[in-house]
Amino acid sequence: MPNPHANEEHWSDHAICRGADPDLFFPIGYAAPILREQEERAKAVCGHCPVVGACLSWALRVGEPDGIWGGTTPEERRLLRRAADAPVRHRLPAISVRGDVEEDARHAA
């Protein structure tokens, strides 16, 4: 059975890293300064990519654990996923010693 999506373009078809050396995007540094330098070089490429947002969305959606995707490191993606999964926290009004609800000056305007 033919694939109905066979001729559809994928975001990765437009990625400027397509065909680049994979070692650039999967840095292996044993010392923090070397690793950071490798990450920054990969992120510089991502900074000029027209599909960086789609790349990052894909990496977050599939839980990509390695490499530079969408201009982010694995740790940065973990933080983004954690922040997205965190419950929304609403600021409760302050209650005075007398038991009255005090209006927060920042929210009163």
Secondary structure, DSSP 4 states (H G I P E B T S, - for coil): ---TTTT---GGGG-TTTTS-HHHHS---SSHHHHHHHHHHHHHHHTT-TTHHHHHHHHHHHT--SS-BTTB-HHHHHHHHHHHHSPP-PPPPEE-TTSPEEPPHHHH-
